Amino acid sequence: MTRRFSESENHVTPKSMFLNRRQIMQGAGALAMTSMISPLVAAKTANAPNWLNRKINSTVYRSVDTDDSVTDAYDTQRYNNFYEFGTGKDDPVKNAGDFNPYPWEISVSGLCDKPGVLSLEDLVTSSQTEERIYRLRCVEAWSMVVPWTGIQLSSLLRRFQPNSKAKYVAFETIVRKEEMPGQRDRFSFIEWPYVEGLRMDEAFHPLAFLAIGMYGEALPVQNGAPIRLVVPWKYGFKSIKSIVGIRFVDQQPPTTWNLAAPREYGFYSNVNPGRSHPRWSQATERRFGADGKIDRIPTQLFNGYSEVAGLYKDMDLKLFY
């Protein structure tokens, strides 16, 4: 499995070319299901403003690609975890209809020289978007391969000039109980808002990504609209959705799943087939493929992204899980 940064294309690539491009790269039919998404899924995709659609349709393809077949769009939109909308795999697509992701703002604060609030429109229109095809590995031992559209995380963070005291980046998702039924569930074991964090060197690694779209369209609500983190070498729950807050801090920030079950979910949560979850093995995974087929495949350390290994060269990966 290889990845490559391809050269920038200095022209507009419409959606039709995007789809054809993916079919050529991944094999005919890899995205055939994109045009066959059920009405239920289609109804829950984000009602994106024109400026966002224009930006996604004009994405510059300086891509990070993988030789894995891209997962059908139908599967990525109907089968996922987004506990703000419920704990079932199909709860997000069923319950996301009341959530309105536009307009949107992200507050950036903490140990930085230029704290402030950035609108999604300002972020998107002033940035060069890229497509990156990443493997996504869930801690529950299933996986997908998704084409994301967005920007490198470091390009956003640098705008706010974090200072030398900043050691970590903390992220926070939105709380809208009236629109997110999972947040008002009295049986929820999660304390809202959902929070996550990365070490500074992790956040500034070139693979760390902020996604605003997938499969050539704006992010659907159930997949984290309007903007989410994608950290492909870590388990999926680290890739926090619907981000409204970013803070530079000097201490390791709390993270939702580590707070809920510290014995099971560590701060780092790097994909590691050599460290089993207390309740199941992580040696293999169920991969959702290009034609709806699910295969059992071996799991790779760091989800196959070996270029991040240097971030953890002096760490016991079973102790710092």
N, C-alpha and C positions, 0 to 999 in steps of 0.2 A: 504494500500500500504506500503510494507516494503522494507527495503534495508538491505544488509548484506555484510560485508567484509568476503569473503571466504579465506580459507588458500591457501598459495602459492603452486603451482605444480612445482616440480623441473624436469620437462621433457618437451620436445618439443611437442607442440600441432599443428599438421598440419591443413590446412584449412578444410579438410573433417571432422575432429573431431570437429573443431569449429562449423561448420554448424550443425552437429548432436547434439552437446551440446546445441546450442541455441534452436533447435527444441524440445529437451527434456524439457528444462527449460520453454519455452514459449508456448509449445503445437505444435503438428505436423502441419507443413505447415506455421509456423510463418515467415520463411524466404524463402518460396517456390519461391517467385518472384525474389530472388537473382540471380537465374540461368536463369531468363526470362527477364532480362533487355534489353530494346530495343537497336538496333545498335546505335541510336543517343546518348543515355546515355553512352553506353560502349565506344564509340569513344572519349568521353570527360573525361574519367577517367585518372588519372595521369599516365604517362609513368614512373613508379617508377624504380629506379636503383635496382640491385640485392641485395645490402646490406640492403636496406630498406625492400624489400619483405621478406628477410630472418629474419630480426628482428621482423617484424609483425607476421610472421608464427611461431616464437618461443616465442610469448608473454607468460609471466607468468600470470595465471589467478587469481590474487588477486583482485577479482572483486568487484565493487559496483553494485549490481543488483536491479531490481525492479520487482514487480509482474505484471506490465503492459505488454501487448503484444507488441513485437517489431514491429515497422512500417516496411512495405515492403521497401526494398532497392530502388526499382524503384521510389517510391514516394519521398524518401529523396533526390534523385539525380535529379529529374526533377522539383521539386517544392520547391524553396527556394529564399531567398533574398541575392543577392551579387551585389550591385549597380555598382561595377566596371565593370560589364559585361552587365548592363542594368537594368531597373526597373521592367520589367515583370517577373513573377514567372518562366517562362521557358527561359528567356534570358540567365541566367548563363550557362545552359547546351547547348544552341544553340551557344553562343558566346565565349566559353572558349577554343576553339580548338587551338588558337594561343599562349596561355600562356604556358610558359615552367618553371616549378617550380624547376628544378634541373640544376646545383647545387644551394645551398641556404645558406645564412648566416644570423645570427641574431646579431645585435649589442646591447650590454648591457652597459649602461653608467649612469652617474648621481651620486647620493649620495651613493657610494659603494666603498669598498676598493680595489676591483679587477675588474675594468671595462675591457671589451674586446669584441672580436668578436668570435662567436661560429658557426662553420659550422653545418648544419643539420646532417651530417654524424657523427661528433664528439658527438653531443647531443644524437643521437639515439643509436649508438653502445656502448656508455659508460653508458647507463641508462637501468634500468629494466622496460620494458614496461608492462602495465596492460590493461585489458579490463574493461571498465565501461559502464554499460547500464544506460543512463540518460534520463529523460524526458526533452524535449526541448519545451519551450513555447514562441511563438512569440508574440510581442506586438499587432499584428493584430488579436489575439484571435484564432489562430490555433496552434496545437501542434503535436509533434511526439515523439517517443521513439526510441533512437538510440544507438547501441553498438559501442562505441568509443575505439580506441586503442591509448595509449599515455603514458604520465608521469604526475605525480602530479606537478602542477606549482611550488610549494615551493621548490621541489628538484632542479629545474633549478635556481631559484632566489638565493638560498643559496650559490651556487657556486661563486657568485660575491660579497658576503659579504656586503649587504646593511648596512649602518651605522645608528646610532641613530637619525640622522636628517631626514632620509627617512620616509615620512608619507604616500606616495602614490606610485603606480606603473603605469606609462604611457606606452601605447602600440601604435604602428604605423604600418600600413600596407604598402605594396609596391606601388609605382607609376610606371606604365609602360603603358603609354598611347597608344603606338603602339600595345600592346597586349591586352589592356583592353578598349574596345570601350566605356564603360560607363564613363571613365575618360576623354575622349575627346569629349563628348557630350556637345555642347555649351549651351544646355538648362539645364544642371545639376545644381541642387541647393546645391550640396555638394562641399565643398572646400577640395580638395585632398591634402595630403593623409588622409584616414580614420583613426581617432584616437579614443582611448578608455582609460579607466583608472579604477583602483580599489584602495580602501584604503588598506594599508599594511595588516591589519588583515584579510581582505577579500581575498587578494592574497595568504596569507599563510594558509587559511582554507583548510583542507584536501580534500574538494570536488572540489576545483578549479583545473582545468585540462588543459593540453596541448595535443591536439589530433594530431596524425600523420596518423591515419587510421580510418576506419569504416567498419563494416561488414567483418572484417578479411582481408581487403585489404588496400592499401595505399589510402589516401584521394583523391577523385576525385577533379579535378581543381575547378569545380563549387561548391564544398563544403568547399573550403578554403585551398587547397594544397599549400605548403606541410605541414604547421603547423598552427593550429588555437587554439584559446582559447575556453574553454567550461566552463561556469559558470552556473550550472543548476538551481540555485534558482533565477536567473535574467532573464529578457526578452532577447530573442535571439540576439538582435542587440549589446548587451554587449560582446558577444563572437566573438571578432574580428578575421578576417580571414587573411591568408597569411602574418603572422607577420614578419617584418624585424627589428623592433626597440623596445627595452624595456629600460625605463629610470626610475630611482628612483628619486623622487622629494619631496619637502617639502610643496608644495601647491597643492590643488586640480587641476588636469590637465584638460584641455578642452577635451570635447568628441563630436564626430561628430553630433549626433542627438540632443544633448542639444544645440549645436551652431545653428543648423538649425531651431529648434522649441523648445525653452526653456520652453514654457508653457505646451507642450505636453510630453516632454521627459527629465526627470531629470537625475542627475548624477548617482543615485543609481539604479533606474529602477528595483527594486525587484518585482517579481511577486506578485500582491496584488489584490485579487478579490474585496476588499473593497474600492479601489480607481479606479474609472472609468477613462478611457482616455477621454479627452474633447469631443471626437467625437463618442465614443462607450463604452459599458459596458465591464468590465473585469471579470464579475462574472462567465462566462462560456467560453468554448473553443471548437473548432472543432478538434477532435483527429483523425489523420490518423492512422488506425489500421493495423492489420497484413494481411488482405486480401483485401486491397484496400477500405474497408468500412470506412466511416467517421462518427463518433458519436459525439453528443453534450454532453459534460460532465461538471460538476462543476470545476471551477478553485480553486486550493488550495493556501493558503498563502505560499510564498516562493517556489511555485511549488511543495509543499509537503515535502520539505527538512527542516523540523522543527529544525534540529540541528544547523542551522545558526542563529536562533532567537536571541541568546545571543549577536551577533554582533550589534544588533540594539535595545537593551533592553531599552535604555534611549532616543529613538528617536520617534517622531511622524511620523509614516509611510505615513501619508497623506501629511505631510509637507515636509518630506525628501523623495521625490518620485524618 
